[in-house]
Amino acid sequence: MAGRLNYLVATLLLSASAHAEVRALYGGAAAGALSGQPIAFDPLSSRAADLEVAALIFDRLFHVDSLGVPRPVLVQSLDETQPLRPRLQLRPDLHFHDGRPLGAADVVASLRRGLADPGGWMLGPIVAVRTVGDLGVELELSRRAPDLTLLLSTTAASITPAGQPPNTRLVGSGPFVLAQRGSDGGLRLQPWIDAPLGRPYLDVLTLRAYASPALEAQSFDAGSTQVTHALPSSFGPGRHNPSTAVDGPQTLLGLLCLGPTVSAEVAAALAVGIDKERLRRQLREPSRAATSLAAPALTGQPARPVPPPSARPIPPGHLTILVDRSRVDERAVADRLLYELDRLGMEASIDAADPAVVEARRRRGDFQLLLTTVAPPVPDAGLQELAALAVIDPAAARKTLARAVATVGVSSPRLIPLYHRSGRVQISAELRGMVVDATGRALFEDLFWLRPRREARP
Amino acid sequence: MRDVFPTVWLALSLILVLGQAHAAPPSGLERLVEGVAARVEPVRAGSTLAVCVHGPPRLAEMLAARLVTRLGGRSCPSSNDKFERLVDLTVTMTRDTARVSGEVRAPANALWGVTEPRVLATVFAESAFDDELRAMQVVAPPTVTPPIQPAVRPLPPGLRSRMLSLPDLDVLALALADVNGDGSAELLLLTPTELVVARIEPTRVVELRRLALPPGMSPSLSRVETGTLAVRGNEVFAHASGLRDGLHWRIQASKGEPAELLERWRGFAFPGLEKCEQMQGTDLFQCAGLADKVWTAQLVTLAVGRITVVSGPGMASVTGVGGAPELVAGTQLAAGTLRHGDVVAFSDGKLRGEPDAITVRALTSGLPVVGRVERLFGVRGLGFGVVDGVPVLAAVARDAVTKKSELWLVD
């Protein structure tokens, strides 16, 4: 939590231009591009594209506000008189999108799912959870937890009806309601008027993943998409859609994970041999080469200079880099990584697989090299390091958190931090209110038009 | 042996001196510190602590510093600081005794900002005066903002403006009203959790009191917080949108002494418009008698007649001048009287980080501009009243990044 101040400064500077003194207008439609192809929309997923959508559909018990302070969302009060058995009292009159009341049974079932699922490692100190009446929830903790509200602000504390994994209907209590799923995988969302933190401003939000940056840029150019990850330089020469960039703090970690079959010698050679500075230049967003798993923007420590790459003898062999084909940024980095491995005298190839395949192989540890991006679950350096560890060993991350509050210092020879970058989106100049937070998420719920416009025709 | 002797002698002397020092009776201040610590430690349970001491400034400051040294933690926190226990103390001086009383409160207050603080222990300690305490016996002046030279910006002939700095307050609405019967309007500021009452002096704003709004989260939050503040005769109605209930503050004279009644109040009211409802999940209000959903509104009877001003999404209007509504720009609006007649004032409503402005127009046909104050922080509220016999327009402006707040007065 040491880096909170630094994060706050970054956030305040960002939000200074993002939040308007002029009152936001309700209405209008906007379309946005997802950072990758979602596969499950499950808040317990570790994939950014899944979490981007899940955060719009499902509420967490708490959320971290723009000042980095956890604030209640579904909770009315927290009684910590017994530090190892805190009690949450839920807000009355909460409802899921289908009109069903949201009560303690849903919270207990959702947290129990998180306790049983590897993706719920952030609930580490929670041993058991039970209902106390219709709106009361008692937690049993393995330790005193001053970080409890922070942990309950993570996606692991998202509440689904009866704790069920999201099905095709995607019913939550979050700011947006799923109105329609398109044949192209696109999602048409509408505001939820009973959203616990208030109704979003847009009347319609359409989200979809694009197969290539060129298609995404084309769609932005044509005015069909108003929020994009594409660079302005990729827009057409006679573009008609003026835009502005919105950057978050540099908290997203580019991570190279080494599978169990990779030898310690290769791991040691890769750790010192990759030219991270050249690698990060492949990125579209502001970035810096990484020397630690935790982002300097979260630790508050100045970034250490990256030592120049040094070559170590590498045993002959062939490595495969597994990468999500829907993640454009990671594919570009993988290409450069191929060159780096070649420079080190190692044969390598890229295995660009479908998102679901990558996720399944990650869970099984069925990869040699996995290139991925790790977002901090909340703006906290210690939890970001555990999130990186959870990519290869969620049980270890959960166990660490069960023992003590997350602190900086986690490392593993199987985790090579490559770079820290910001989340960046390019938005139409007529849009306001967009913020990219420290978890890299674009906050679509705060987006509004200066002059609300109707839905663009496809 | 001869070499060792001085060392032994020095050691013995030190022990003697330390022993004498240890045996010295604790000072009055130390007795207060130990008395407070004895009450705090049993309920602290390893929690992070914040210590807030009110009273004579030198003594309060010294006591807070000593308690922080003794117990750990920090002194009086700001609204964003995190702590798990708040030690909230008031120190009072009688003729020959210093007395500390207060409470140790639980974390809910810090975390939620809006829930009822839980009292874990009451604190009481006292000590007879000694020289140290006597030296600190200075009567506390009221809390004041640092006096500054009023900044004056040129306006067209007839209007003047000046600026006074304010403490950092997240102002949702403001009003000017004479709530203490002294013949001059006080400044009322509504924040997300409090109603702040302050006196406007020529070069400073003096905070008189803070009234906490009833705790309890609203079942219907909006993405930005808003609120309504209305004064009707000797009654004040204040409600911030993040809270379930508002505050009804009634001031009345009883047997020659001012008396007051503070009670929960459910509802929203703009000046002159008493029956308003917040639209579910939004920062918009629907008021009886108004067709549109509004951000802010006012119905006021002036020399020129009954004037209604409203601002809402895509519109801002003044009704009552020449019959038809006259459209103006603006986010914050208010109508009232200045020395030169009845006017309407409105803010530009710029994006945060961009300078805002207040425009004053005469309430005559065509709404001619009579003055404009430019290069302001974001304007949070406007109100009219009579301060020290002079009719003024008051505006609170706040910089969203630096949290610096200013009070602008136009007359």
Interface residues (C-beta under 8 A of the other chain):
Chain A: L12 L13 S15 A16 S17 H19 A20 E21 V22 R23 A24 L25 Y26 G27 L67 V69 P70 P72 Q76 S77 L78 D79 E80 T81 P83 R91 P92 D93 R144 P146 T149 I193 D194 A195 P196 L197 G198 R199 P200 Y201 R432 E445 D446
Chain B: A45 G46 T48 N80 K82 E84 A106 P107 A108 L111 W112 T115 M217 P219 S220 L221 S222 R223 V224 Q280 G281 T282 D283 L284 W295 P313 G314 T331 G349 K350 L351 R352 G353 E354 D356 G378 V379 A400 V401
